[in-house]
């Protein structure tokens, strides 16, 4: 698991300011909808899983440059 955390950390540090702000806005909007919406616990759980997956799907800019 530590290796996965390190990979995600590296991808996050590769984000520029605009990308990081956009990611934070998306996350906030999703969390706001989950918490304040009417989807219940199942929707909150799905949102958390989706947000976790966003980090896994971040592109590695070093790989994109190749």
QUICOR-V274478 format. One record per helix or strand. SS is the DSSP state (H for helix, E for strand). FROM is the first residue (numbers start at 1). LEN is the number of residues. If there is no record, write none. Layout:
BEGIN
<<SS,FROM,LEN> <SS,FROM,LEN>>
END
This chain:
BEGIN
<<H,2,12> <H,17,20> <H,40,18> <H,61,4>>
END
